[in-house]
């Protein structure tokens, strides 16, 4: 569905991505884990068109995404939930959600999708007319995900959805990611919380200093001694 091959991205003379290759197959949850500065967010910004690569290819169902502009991605069914949530703080919850459907004209279906979002996030329904900037961090993350879903994405890309959230809220967010996936959305998940991310992943990749160093199923990576030591905080018995 989404194919990245030999992607090189440089900021000035420094390469942030050094020949990254990965695939996101339809119907899968694909997770990319790695430390701060490994290149995770750079990859998403390049896919969405905010960063132009030095070389490499990104294709989606055979379409060359590097030839497209960022605002065109939503028309192909690709949506990003950005790191830090990036809700519009002075707009209401409902206004933020409706902005997610800005490119759509099917008003009746938009109303149905709003009902779907309310079923996923009951707290948002309770706060429809509240300014987004007054929500808690967890509620803002729910709003950011809901806003992205209003575009009816085929591929939902999520950048650090658990960042800065309390453990109980993180658990809720990952349960919601599972539910979104069950309803047919393909997910590319970028996460520092490797334990939570790999538990829900069909396929996982590990990125270190701009290179993919390991890949496998979520279960395979969770069982890997190097992953346990580097990302899960577990000591490995000899």
C-alpha positions, 0 to 999 in steps of 0.5 A: 500500500505504502512503500518507501525505498532507499530514502535519504533526507538531509538537513544541511550536510547532516543526513537524518535518514540514511537509505530507509526502506519499509512497507506498510501493507493494507490492513496492518498496524506497522510500528517504527520505534527508536530513540529521540533523534533517530529519524522517526518524525522526519520519516513521517514529515517526508511521507506527508510532503513537509520535507523533501528527500535528497533521494529515494522513492515513496509510492502509495498504491503505485502513485509517486507521493514525492510529486504531490503537495502536502494538502493533496495527501488527504485526497489519497486517504493519507492523514497524519496525527502530528506530534504534540497534537496541534489542535486549534486551541481557540476553536471548539472541539466540534470546529476542530473535528469539522476541520478534519472533513474540510475537503469533503462535501458529503454532509450526511456522511460527515454527520455519521462520522461525527457520531462514530467519533463520539462513540470512540471518544465519549468525552469529546461529545461532552465537550463539543463547545469547549475550546480545544485549548482548555482540554487536558493533554489526553483529551487533546490527543483524542481530539487530534485523532478524531479530527484525522479520522474525519477525513476518512483515511485509508492510512492513519499515521500517528507521531508519538500519540502517547507523548506526555500522557499519564499511563492510564490515558496511554492505555486508553489511546492504544485501545482506541488505536486497536479499535480504529484498526479493527474498523479497517484503517491501516496504521503507521505508528511512530512511538518511543513507548516500544512496549505498548507499540510493539504489543499492538503491531503486526509489523515492527521496524527499529530505526537507529541514527537514520537507519533501519536496523531491525524488523519483524513481527511485533511479537518477534521484536518484543522477544528480541534480547537487544530490543529488551535491553535497549527499549524495554528497560529489561536486563537480559540474563546470560 
